Amino acid sequence: MRSGMHPVWFSEPWWKKVVIAVAAQVLATAVVVLLLTPVFGSSLSQIATSFLYGFAHAMCIGTLAWLVMPHVGEYAGHQPPWIRWMVLASALIGLAAAGTLGANALLAGLGVFAWRVFWRQFLFGFRVAFVISLVCGVAGYFLFSLKYRLYQKQVDEERQRKLATEARLSSLESRLHPHFLFNTLNSISALIPEDPVAAERMTERLAAVLRFSLDSTDRRTVALEHEIKFVSDYLEIQKTRFGPRLLFAIDVPHALRPAAVPPFSLQTLVENSAKYGGPEIRVRARNGQGRLVMEVWDSGEGFTLSALKPGHGLDNLRARLAALWGNEAELTMEREESGSVVRISIPWQETQ
């Protein structure tokens, strides 16, 4: 675990934390008293005295742990494993000692035992408290680690849904932009008397582009073959609009087409090339040692990823890739073959 746990703990309502803490102390005390009955005796008065001792220690140590351990976990979570466990062990020893001192002072102050036996009671109580604190502390750490991972997974999934929605809306916006629709429909209108078949094909491609944009709602990934079909329809529409000066080629082996990719991933690269790159575009994909590598080359001068506008186009795509695969996903740009290429590299997965 590389980050702390306290965001999960402090997100709980205060009353729930108090109920959980008190219930945990009562349960822990009851278990300890049950285990140590052969030592302290099994009569009702002996069990009651043992429970009082145990509950006082549990409340003092538990309250300190409740206040301190979330912050210790937050700090330790960012450290290497050996430092992390040293910090946690040191904290548990300190809490056991401080809590035992506090409990013994409370019990001596209430007259449960005499002050002259304070340190003898402390040494015995500390040994028991240390063992229990160590067991409960390690178990609690793993419990909160699991809860934090579940919490982080929920946060990541929510972020992915948000980014996917933003990407879909961005795609719809670009597709439904008045200029795009006007120019496409105008091209279709011009083709009708000259080439009705071509006009019909362009209308079908426009419908396919809009249908894909709508059908990809809330999907984390789609099959590469669907993304390729979408890109092909988009480029055919642009070629009809701009004529022979727009050249494109798509080279994606059939074996790669079941691969899972984020929706609008290749389309984002292609749209960027169509708007800002050169007139020639090449779309490629290959299997790179268990990874899917997708590239869009254009004959333009390229750009730097540091110049991307936050929240738009390629920056949104980069964030979506990170949300899905973390550091295992890469988005890079480089100059190549008298042009520039933007490359996506992600782990190979087949669509379900």
Rosetta blueprint (number, residue, H / E / L):
1 M L
2 R L
3 S L
4 G L
5 M L
6 H H
7 P H
8 V H
9 W H
10 F H
11 S L
12 E L
13 P L
14 W H
15 W H
16 K H
17 K H
18 V H
19 V H
20 I H
21 A H
22 V H
23 A H
24 A H
25 Q H
26 V H
27 L H
28 A H
29 T H
30 A H
31 V H
32 V H
33 V H
34 L H
35 L H
36 L L
37 T H
38 P H
39 V H
40 F H
41 G L
42 S L
43 S L
44 L H
45 S H
46 Q H
47 I H
48 A H
49 T H
50 S H
51 F H
52 L H
53 Y H
54 G H
55 F H
56 A H
57 H H
58 A H
59 M H
60 C H
61 I H
62 G H
63 T H
64 L H
65 A H
66 W H
67 L H
68 V H
69 M H
70 P H
71 H H
72 V H
73 G H
74 E H
75 Y H
76 A H
77 G L
78 H L
79 Q L
80 P L
81 P H
82 W H
83 I H
84 R H
85 W H
86 M H
87 V H
88 L H
89 A H
90 S H
91 A H
92 L H
93 I H
94 G H
95 L H
96 A H
97 A H
98 A H
99 G H
100 T H
101 L H
102 G H
103 A H
104 N H
105 A H
106 L H
107 L H
108 A H
109 G H
110 L L
111 G L
112 V L
113 F L
114 A L
115 W H
116 R H
117 V H
118 F H
119 W H
120 R H
121 Q H
122 F H
123 L H
124 F H
125 G H
126 F H
127 R H
128 V H
129 A H
130 F H
131 V H
132 I H
133 S H
134 L H
135 V H
136 C H
137 G H
138 V H
139 A H
140 G H
141 Y H
142 F H
143 L H
144 F H
145 S H
146 L H
147 K H
148 Y H
149 R H
150 L H
151 Y H
152 Q H
153 K H
154 Q H
155 V H
156 D H
157 E H
158 E H
159 R H
160 Q H
161 R H
162 K H
163 L H
164 A H
165 T H
166 E H
167 A H
168 R H
169 L H
170 S H
171 S H
172 L H
173 E H
174 S H
175 R H
176 L L
177 H L
178 P H
179 H H
180 F H
181 L H
182 F H
183 N H
184 T H
185 L H
186 N H
187 S H
188 I H
189 S H
190 A H
191 L H
192 I H
193 P H
194 E H
195 D L
196 P H
197 V H
198 A H
199 A H
200 E H
201 R H
202 M H
203 T H
204 E H
205 R H
206 L H
207 A H
208 A H
209 V H
210 L H
211 R H
212 F H
213 S H
214 L H
215 D H
216 S L
217 T L
218 D L
219 R L
220 R L
221 T L
222 V E
223 A E
224 L H
225 E H
226 H H
227 E H
228 I H
229 K H
230 F H
231 V H
232 S H
233 D H
234 Y H
235 L H
236 E H
237 I H
238 Q H
239 K H
240 T H
241 R H
242 F H
243 G H
244 P H
245 R H
246 L L
247 L E
248 F E
249 A E
250 I E
251 D E
252 V L
253 P L
254 H H
255 A H
256 L H
257 R L
258 P L
259 A E
260 A E
261 V E
262 P L
263 P L
264 F L
265 S H
266 L H
267 Q H
268 T H
269 L H
270 V H
271 E H
272 N H
273 S H
274 A H
275 K H
276 Y H
277 G L
278 G L
279 P L
280 E E
281 I E
282 R E
283 V E
284 R E
285 A E
286 R E
287 N E
288 G L
289 Q L
290 G L
291 R E
292 L E
293 V E
294 M E
295 E E
296 V E
297 W E
298 D E
299 S L
300 G L
301 E L
302 G L
303 F L
304 T L
305 L H
306 S H
307 A H
308 L L
309 K L
310 P L
311 G L
312 H L
313 G H
314 L H
315 D H
316 N H
317 L H
318 R H
319 A H
320 R H
321 L H
322 A H
323 A H
324 L H
325 W H
326 G H
327 N H
328 E H
329 A L
330 E E
331 L E
332 T E
333 M E
334 E E
335 R E
336 E E
337 E L
338 S L
339 G E
340 S E
341 V E
342 V E
343 R E
344 I E
345 S E
346 I E
347 P E
348 W L
349 Q L
350 E E
351 T L
352 Q L
